[in-house]
Amino acid sequence: MSQEIMLILVMAVPMLIFSIYPGLKLGDYLKKKYNLQEKQERQIIIVTTITFTITLSSLTNYL
């Protein structure tokens, strides 16, 4: 179990390249739609990027 988690986290590093763009786009969209502050936009970008990265890494590990 711990080897799988370690492998997912190692694979997450290159997946950051692919997951930054969706995070930026979602942050821009929500900032325009809800008139968010810069701090809230950055938080959305970071959370989306990390979530998308872990999801991609998990999918590539288990598929």
Order of alpha helices (4+ residues) and beta strands (2+ residues): alpha-alpha
